[in-house]
Amino acid sequence: MTVVSTAAAWTWVDHLRAGGTTPWAEWLAGAAGVEDPRGADRLLPGAQQLELVRRLNGAGRPSSELVERVLVASAPGRGRQDLELLGAVEPLSFGPRPIDPATLTADDLVRVAVGLVAEDLVSAGSAGDGEPDEPVKARRWRTRYRLAGDPWIADGMRAELSAQGRPPGGRGAVVAIVCTDVATLLGHDWLTRCFSEGTVPWGEFCSVMERRGRVPRRADLARSAARWAEQVGGPEQVRLVLDPTKVAKVVHVRRLSVPRDVSAVAAELARRTAGAVGLLVAPPRRAELLRTLLRPRLVEVPGPAPVVPPEHREWVEEQADRIRRRLRSGGYPVVGDLDALLPRWPDLPAPGDQQSEPVLSLALDLLLRPATRGGDGR
């Protein structure tokens, strides 16, 4: 039986390589008496890799090169090691038991998929490396400014201004603190981490912040404003901008894009991919690849942005009130209304941390349409 079953596994591998989608258990049930010269070979691809190929076949038409990459891929990070097919080999007396691929969770498959997505990002980044871009010359007559506050918005706006020849800095610079409500601030801080160094899942991130008793450093607008006021000579040089669309006027440019949010599902894929990319390149390069190659693709994915779970909302409201009171007493010029810092909870369910099925579907789509060099996705 063992030889026949192992031979059936090899014919299933051939079926998958040809674009088939028949589940393993169904294939095995109809493979009685099949023979294959590779039947005694125990070096079959793992169950996760084979099931991922089957799912790719169902989602599109993967190239033969992609199929072979999946079959020899490993799963980065912590989790179950490669597993053998139930019914294809004799169970060993030690180690994990063979498994029916249909019983694998989406999370098991995502672990393999993000390793391949990471390889595509690094490969696309390397293909785009050539002569360095001509540095953008700073305009001689320009408004001196600094941007701080909401990290997702401020970082994107700063990059856009620098690309226009308006880098931040200079003596007498006005500091614009981009202010959004504190719930949005938390979500944007998490998004920024997902597309740079990686971080913990969204729900765990909110729990960690509440246990610490404070919002992340970059989301603490009062602390940021006080620090900048000390550096630039007083609060009168700091502007609290409560509407991101008004930042352009503060820094004296005609137009300035407000970076688009990324859905919670897309951000979760970026978070998991960041860990895999970090195994291949240095941290600065990882952040660049995630921002310039992955983010432009994921910003188009529909769905709600991260929503603070109900169990953390009272704490977030307390933090918002604390930040508002500190800013109000700081004597800073305000563009807008400081009450905009208070969260207005959307009529949406807070997504759980386990979004593996939609994350897997998104990962399959990225593998079927590999990354290419592009813009920064603002």
JOMOSUL-V948627 format. One record per residue. N is the residue number from 0. SS is DSSP state (A for helix, B for strand, O for the rest). PHI is phi in whole degrees, -180 to 180 (999 if undefined). D_FIRST is the distance of its C-alpha to the first C-alpha in Angstrom with 2 decimals. Layout:
# JOMOSUL-V948627
n->N ss->SS phi->PHI d_first->D_FIRST
n->N ss->SS phi->PHI d_first->D_FIRST
This chain:
# JOMOSUL-V948627
n->0 ss->O phi->999 d_first->0.00
n->1 ss->A phi->-62 d_first->3.80
n->2 ss->A phi->-64 d_first->5.56
n->3 ss->A phi->-60 d_first->5.17
n->4 ss->A phi->-67 d_first->5.99
n->5 ss->A phi->-66 d_first->8.48
n->6 ss->A phi->-62 d_first->9.82
n->7 ss->A phi->-62 d_first->10.38
n->8 ss->A phi->-63 d_first->12.25
n->9 ss->A phi->-67 d_first->14.39
n->10 ss->A phi->-69 d_first->15.29
n->11 ss->A phi->-68 d_first->16.26
n->12 ss->A phi->-60 d_first->18.39
n->13 ss->A phi->-62 d_first->20.05
n->14 ss->A phi->-60 d_first->20.65
n->15 ss->A phi->-68 d_first->22.36
n->16 ss->A phi->-61 d_first->24.33
n->17 ss->O phi->-86 d_first->25.63
n->18 ss->O phi->100 d_first->26.90
n->19 ss->O phi->-71 d_first->24.25
n->20 ss->O phi->-130 d_first->24.21
n->21 ss->O phi->-67 d_first->21.19
n->22 ss->O phi->-63 d_first->19.71
n->23 ss->A phi->-60 d_first->16.21
n->24 ss->A phi->-62 d_first->15.11
n->25 ss->A phi->-67 d_first->16.64
n->26 ss->A phi->-65 d_first->15.13
n->27 ss->A phi->-63 d_first->11.52
n->28 ss->A phi->-63 d_first->12.43
n->29 ss->O phi->-101 d_first->13.73
n->30 ss->O phi->-109 d_first->11.25
n->31 ss->O phi->-61 d_first->9.08
n->32 ss->O phi->82 d_first->9.08
n->33 ss->O phi->-69 d_first->10.59
n->34 ss->O phi->-124 d_first->11.19
n->35 ss->O phi->-157 d_first->13.18
n->36 ss->O phi->-63 d_first->15.03
n->37 ss->O phi->-92 d_first->14.65
n->38 ss->O phi->-57 d_first->10.86
n->39 ss->O phi->-87 d_first->11.47
n->40 ss->O phi->-79 d_first->14.36
n->41 ss->O phi->-91 d_first->14.34
n->42 ss->O phi->-87 d_first->17.70
n->43 ss->O phi->-72 d_first->16.75
n->44 ss->O phi->-60 d_first->19.71
n->45 ss->O phi->-71 d_first->20.03
n->46 ss->A phi->-63 d_first->19.39
n->47 ss->A phi->-62 d_first->23.19
n->48 ss->A phi->-67 d_first->23.84
n->49 ss->A phi->-66 d_first->21.35
n->50 ss->A phi->-67 d_first->22.73
n->51 ss->A phi->-65 d_first->26.22
n->52 ss->A phi->-62 d_first->25.73
n->53 ss->A phi->-61 d_first->24.64
n->54 ss->A phi->-68 d_first->27.76
n->55 ss->A phi->-63 d_first->29.91
n->56 ss->A phi->-61 d_first->28.85
n->57 ss->A phi->-72 d_first->29.91
n->58 ss->A phi->-89 d_first->33.18
n->59 ss->O phi->-178 d_first->34.26
n->60 ss->O phi->-126 d_first->33.49
n->61 ss->O phi->-65 d_first->32.62
n->62 ss->O phi->-70 d_first->33.44
n->63 ss->A phi->-63 d_first->30.84
n->64 ss->A phi->-65 d_first->32.53
n->65 ss->A phi->-64 d_first->32.07
n->66 ss->A phi->-58 d_first->28.37
n->67 ss->A phi->-66 d_first->27.86
n->68 ss->A phi->-63 d_first->30.06
n->69 ss->A phi->-65 d_first->28.00
n->70 ss->A phi->-65 d_first->24.69
n->71 ss->O phi->-108 d_first->26.29
n->72 ss->O phi->-74 d_first->28.52
n->73 ss->O phi->-113 d_first->28.83
n->74 ss->O phi->-104 d_first->30.13
n->75 ss->O phi->-70 d_first->33.68
n->76 ss->O phi->84 d_first->35.23
n->77 ss->O phi->-85 d_first->33.99
n->78 ss->O phi->150 d_first->30.87
n->79 ss->O phi->-70 d_first->27.14
n->80 ss->O phi->-72 d_first->25.73
n->81 ss->O phi->-58 d_first->23.06
n->82 ss->O phi->-115 d_first->19.84
n->83 ss->O phi->-91 d_first->16.22
n->84 ss->B phi->-78 d_first->14.08
n->85 ss->B phi->-67 d_first->12.48
n->86 ss->O phi->93 d_first->8.80
n->87 ss->O phi->-100 d_first->8.99
n->88 ss->B phi->-140 d_first->9.28
n->89 ss->O phi->-72 d_first->9.46
n->90 ss->O phi->-60 d_first->12.80
n->91 ss->O phi->-81 d_first->15.67
n->92 ss->O phi->-80 d_first->18.29
n->93 ss->O phi->-144 d_first->20.92
n->94 ss->O phi->82 d_first->21.72
n->95 ss->O phi->-68 d_first->20.81
n->96 ss->O phi->-77 d_first->17.63
n->97 ss->O phi->-58 d_first->15.40
n->98 ss->B phi->-139 d_first->16.96
n->99 ss->O phi->-78 d_first->16.92
n->100 ss->A phi->-56 d_first->19.63
n->101 ss->A phi->-65 d_first->21.44
n->102 ss->A phi->-90 d_first->22.46
n->103 ss->O phi->-67 d_first->24.19
n->104 ss->O phi->-80 d_first->27.96
n->105 ss->A phi->-60 d_first->30.31
n->106 ss->A phi->-63 d_first->31.73
n->107 ss->A phi->-59 d_first->28.48
n->108 ss->A phi->-77 d_first->28.67
n->109 ss->A phi->-61 d_first->32.44
n->110 ss->A phi->-60 d_first->32.09
n->111 ss->A phi->-74 d_first->30.26
n->112 ss->A phi->-63 d_first->32.55
n->113 ss->A phi->-69 d_first->35.80
n->114 ss->A phi->-63 d_first->34.97
n->115 ss->A phi->-74 d_first->34.79
n->116 ss->A phi->-60 d_first->37.92
n->117 ss->A phi->-61 d_first->39.67
n->118 ss->A phi->-61 d_first->38.82
n->119 ss->A phi->-64 d_first->40.26
n->120 ss->A phi->-63 d_first->43.42
n->121 ss->A phi->-64 d_first->43.99
n->122 ss->A phi->-65 d_first->43.39
n->123 ss->A phi->-65 d_first->45.77
n->124 ss->A phi->-66 d_first->48.29
n->125 ss->A phi->-68 d_first->48.22
n->126 ss->A phi->-65 d_first->48.67
n->127 ss->O phi->-86 d_first->51.72
n->128 ss->O phi->-77 d_first->53.29
n->129 ss->O phi->-157 d_first->56.15
n->130 ss->O phi->-65 d_first->59.88
n->131 ss->O phi->-63 d_first->60.79
n->132 ss->O phi->-63 d_first->62.38
n->133 ss->O phi->-63 d_first->66.15
n->134 ss->O phi->-62 d_first->67.20
n->135 ss->O phi->-77 d_first->68.92
n->136 ss->O phi->-77 d_first->72.55
n->137 ss->O phi->-68 d_first->73.92
n->138 ss->O phi->-67 d_first->76.65
n->139 ss->O phi->-65 d_first->80.02
n->140 ss->O phi->-105 d_first->81.30
n->141 ss->O phi->-149 d_first->78.68
n->142 ss->O phi->-74 d_first->78.49
n->143 ss->O phi->-83 d_first->77.32
n->144 ss->B phi->-151 d_first->74.64
n->145 ss->B phi->-134 d_first->71.79
n->146 ss->B phi->-123 d_first->68.86
n->147 ss->B phi->-145 d_first->67.14
n->148 ss->B phi->98 d_first->65.65
n->149 ss->O phi->-50 d_first->62.54
n->150 ss->A phi->-66 d_first->60.24
n->151 ss->A phi->-64 d_first->58.25
n->152 ss->A phi->-79 d_first->61.46
n->153 ss->A phi->-62 d_first->63.72
n->154 ss->A phi->-63 d_first->61.31
n->155 ss->A phi->-66 d_first->60.76
n->156 ss->A phi->-67 d_first->64.48
n->157 ss->A phi->-62 d_first->65.37
n->158 ss->A phi->-65 d_first->63.01
n->159 ss->A phi->-66 d_first->64.55
n->160 ss->A phi->-65 d_first->68.08
n->161 ss->A phi->-63 d_first->67.35
n->162 ss->A phi->-66 d_first->65.98
n->163 ss->O phi->-90 d_first->69.31
n->164 ss->O phi->84 d_first->71.26
n->165 ss->O phi->-124 d_first->72.01
n->166 ss->O phi->-68 d_first->70.31
n->167 ss->O phi->-74 d_first->71.13
n->168 ss->B phi->114 d_first->73.73
n->169 ss->O phi->105 d_first->77.37
n->170 ss->O phi->-66 d_first->80.42
n->171 ss->O phi->75 d_first->81.38
n->172 ss->O phi->-66 d_first->78.01
n->173 ss->B phi->-83 d_first->77.50
n->174 ss->B phi->-99 d_first->74.28
n->175 ss->B phi->-98 d_first->72.44
n->176 ss->B phi->-95 d_first->70.14
n->177 ss->B phi->-76 d_first->67.68
n->178 ss->O phi->-111 d_first->67.30
n->179 ss->O phi->-126 d_first->64.74
n->180 ss->O phi->-61 d_first->64.06
n->181 ss->A phi->-66 d_first->62.32
n->182 ss->A phi->-65 d_first->59.11
n->183 ss->A phi->-66 d_first->58.85
n->184 ss->A phi->-57 d_first->59.76
n->185 ss->A phi->-61 d_first->56.84
n->186 ss->A phi->-62 d_first->54.45
n->187 ss->A phi->-71 d_first->55.97
n->188 ss->A phi->-64 d_first->55.75
n->189 ss->A phi->-66 d_first->52.02
n->190 ss->A phi->-59 d_first->51.60
n->191 ss->A phi->-60 d_first->53.50
n->192 ss->A phi->-68 d_first->51.19
n->193 ss->A phi->-59 d_first->48.05
n->194 ss->O phi->-101 d_first->49.41
n->195 ss->O phi->-138 d_first->50.57
n->196 ss->O phi->-96 d_first->49.09
n->197 ss->O phi->86 d_first->46.59
n->198 ss->O phi->-164 d_first->46.91
n->199 ss->O phi->-84 d_first->45.34
n->200 ss->O phi->-58 d_first->44.31
n->201 ss->A phi->-57 d_first->47.33
n->202 ss->A phi->-61 d_first->47.34
n->203 ss->A phi->-66 d_first->47.04
n->204 ss->A phi->-59 d_first->49.80
n->205 ss->A phi->-63 d_first->52.13
n->206 ss->A phi->-64 d_first->51.37
n->207 ss->A phi->-63 d_first->52.09
n->208 ss->A phi->-63 d_first->55.37
n->209 ss->A phi->-67 d_first->56.53
n->210 ss->A phi->-63 d_first->55.73
n->211 ss->A phi->-72 d_first->57.76
n->212 ss->O phi->82 d_first->60.57
n->213 ss->O phi->-156 d_first->61.33
n->214 ss->O phi->-77 d_first->60.19
n->215 ss->O phi->-58 d_first->58.93
n->216 ss->A phi->-54 d_first->61.73
n->217 ss->A phi->-73 d_first->61.68
n->218 ss->A phi->-95 d_first->61.77
n->219 ss->O phi->-87 d_first->64.81
n->220 ss->A phi->-63 d_first->67.50
n->221 ss->A phi->-66 d_first->70.35
n->222 ss->A phi->-64 d_first->69.39
n->223 ss->A phi->-64 d_first->68.96
n->224 ss->A phi->-63 d_first->72.33
n->225 ss->A phi->-65 d_first->74.13
n->226 ss->A phi->-64 d_first->72.71
n->227 ss->A phi->-68 d_first->73.76
n->228 ss->A phi->-60 d_first->77.18
n->229 ss->A phi->-67 d_first->77.80
n->230 ss->A phi->-77 d_first->76.81
n->231 ss->A phi->-102 d_first->78.80
n->232 ss->O phi->97 d_first->81.97
n->233 ss->O phi->137 d_first->81.76
n->234 ss->A phi->-66 d_first->80.13
n->235 ss->A phi->-67 d_first->82.23
n->236 ss->A phi->-90 d_first->80.06
n->237 ss->B phi->-111 d_first->76.90
n->238 ss->B phi->-115 d_first->75.99
n->239 ss->B phi->-92 d_first->73.62
n->240 ss->B phi->-105 d_first->72.14
n->241 ss->O phi->-86 d_first->70.58
n->242 ss->O phi->-125 d_first->69.66
n->243 ss->A phi->-55 d_first->67.54
n->244 ss->A phi->-70 d_first->69.15
n->245 ss->A phi->-93 d_first->72.49
n->246 ss->A phi->-63 d_first->71.38
n->247 ss->A phi->-55 d_first->72.47
n->248 ss->A phi->-66 d_first->76.02
n->249 ss->A phi->-66 d_first->76.10
n->250 ss->O phi->-95 d_first->75.09
n->251 ss->O phi->63 d_first->77.29
n->252 ss->O phi->-126 d_first->74.89
n->253 ss->O phi->-70 d_first->74.80
n->254 ss->O phi->-137 d_first->71.13
n->255 ss->O phi->-152 d_first->68.22
n->256 ss->O phi->-73 d_first->64.74
n->257 ss->O phi->-93 d_first->63.15
n->258 ss->O phi->-54 d_first->59.51
n->259 ss->O phi->-75 d_first->57.09
n->260 ss->O phi->-71 d_first->54.75
n->261 ss->O phi->-113 d_first->50.99
n->262 ss->O phi->-63 d_first->48.88
n->263 ss->A phi->-61 d_first->47.12
n->264 ss->A phi->-66 d_first->43.67
n->265 ss->A phi->-65 d_first->44.63
n->266 ss->A phi->-65 d_first->46.16
n->267 ss->A phi->-65 d_first->43.01
n->268 ss->A phi->-65 d_first->41.07
n->269 ss->A phi->-62 d_first->43.90
n->270 ss->A phi->-60 d_first->43.78
n->271 ss->A phi->-70 d_first->40.11
n->272 ss->A phi->-68 d_first->40.60
n->273 ss->A phi->-57 d_first->43.60
n->274 ss->A phi->-64 d_first->41.53
n->275 ss->A phi->-70 d_first->39.18
n->276 ss->A phi->-64 d_first->42.21
n->277 ss->O phi->-64 d_first->43.82
n->278 ss->O phi->-81 d_first->41.16
n->279 ss->O phi->-111 d_first->42.19
n->280 ss->O phi->-139 d_first->45.99
n->281 ss->O phi->-72 d_first->49.02
n->282 ss->A phi->-53 d_first->50.23
n->283 ss->A phi->-62 d_first->53.12
n->284 ss->A phi->-68 d_first->50.92
n->285 ss->A phi->-59 d_first->48.30
n->286 ss->A phi->-60 d_first->51.02
n->287 ss->A phi->-65 d_first->52.32
n->288 ss->A phi->-65 d_first->48.98
n->289 ss->A phi->-66 d_first->48.25
n->290 ss->A phi->-76 d_first->51.77
n->291 ss->A phi->-88 d_first->52.26
n->292 ss->A phi->-110 d_first->48.83
n->293 ss->A phi->-83 d_first->46.78
n->294 ss->A phi->-60 d_first->49.61
n->295 ss->A phi->-58 d_first->51.04
n->296 ss->A phi->-80 d_first->47.75
n->297 ss->A phi->-80 d_first->47.14
n->298 ss->O phi->-66 d_first->50.72
n->299 ss->O phi->-86 d_first->50.06
n->300 ss->O phi->-74 d_first->47.24
n->301 ss->O phi->-71 d_first->48.70
n->302 ss->O phi->135 d_first->48.67
n->303 ss->O phi->-71 d_first->50.85
n->304 ss->O phi->-69 d_first->51.74
n->305 ss->O phi->-55 d_first->50.82
n->306 ss->O phi->-114 d_first->52.47
n->307 ss->O phi->-63 d_first->53.54
n->308 ss->O phi->-60 d_first->51.71
n->309 ss->A phi->-55 d_first->54.15
n->310 ss->A phi->-69 d_first->53.98
n->311 ss->A phi->-108 d_first->55.53
n->312 ss->A phi->-71 d_first->58.18
n->313 ss->A phi->-62 d_first->61.00
n->314 ss->A phi->-64 d_first->60.69
n->315 ss->A phi->-63 d_first->60.67
n->316 ss->A phi->-62 d_first->63.81
n->317 ss->A phi->-64 d_first->65.49
n->318 ss->A phi->-65 d_first->64.72
n->319 ss->A phi->-63 d_first->66.06
n->320 ss->A phi->-66 d_first->69.27
n->321 ss->A phi->-63 d_first->69.69
n->322 ss->A phi->-64 d_first->69.29
n->323 ss->A phi->-61 d_first->71.67
n->324 ss->A phi->-64 d_first->74.34
n->325 ss->A phi->-67 d_first->74.17
n->326 ss->A phi->-69 d_first->74.45
n->327 ss->A phi->-64 d_first->77.30
n->328 ss->O phi->-87 d_first->79.26
n->329 ss->O phi->-85 d_first->78.71
n->330 ss->O phi->76 d_first->81.32
n->331 ss->O phi->-87 d_first->79.09
n->332 ss->B phi->-62 d_first->79.92
n->333 ss->B phi->-120 d_first->77.49
n->334 ss->B phi->-105 d_first->76.39
n->335 ss->O phi->117 d_first->75.23
n->336 ss->O phi->-124 d_first->74.85
n->337 ss->A phi->-64 d_first->73.27
n->338 ss->A phi->-65 d_first->72.06
n->339 ss->A phi->-67 d_first->69.38
n->340 ss->A phi->-73 d_first->67.59
n->341 ss->O phi->-77 d_first->66.72
n->342 ss->O phi->-64 d_first->63.26
n->343 ss->O phi->-121 d_first->63.10
n->344 ss->O phi->-69 d_first->59.70
n->345 ss->O phi->-71 d_first->57.89
n->346 ss->O phi->-83 d_first->56.77
n->347 ss->O phi->-135 d_first->53.13
n->348 ss->O phi->-70 d_first->50.33
n->349 ss->O phi->-75 d_first->49.48
n->350 ss->O phi->-66 d_first->45.97
n->351 ss->O phi->-75 d_first->43.60
n->352 ss->O phi->-69 d_first->42.04
n->353 ss->O phi->-89 d_first->38.56
n->354 ss->O phi->-110 d_first->39.00
n->355 ss->A phi->-66 d_first->35.64
n->356 ss->A phi->-63 d_first->34.77
n->357 ss->A phi->-65 d_first->38.07
n->358 ss->A phi->-66 d_first->37.93
n->359 ss->A phi->-63 d_first->34.50
n->360 ss->A phi->-59 d_first->35.84
n->361 ss->A phi->-67 d_first->38.80
n->362 ss->A phi->-63 d_first->36.77
n->363 ss->A phi->-60 d_first->34.71
n->364 ss->A phi->-63 d_first->38.06
n->365 ss->A phi->-66 d_first->39.40
n->366 ss->A phi->-69 d_first->36.45
n->367 ss->A phi->-73 d_first->36.82
n->368 ss->O phi->-128 d_first->40.56
n->369 ss->O phi->-59 d_first->41.02
n->370 ss->O phi->-67 d_first->44.21
n->371 ss->O phi->-132 d_first->47.33
n->372 ss->O phi->-63 d_first->50.67
n->373 ss->O phi->-155 d_first->52.83
n->374 ss->O phi->-84 d_first->55.49
n->375 ss->O phi->-100 d_first->55.52
n->376 ss->O phi->75 d_first->54.79
n->377 ss->O phi->-76 d_first->57.95
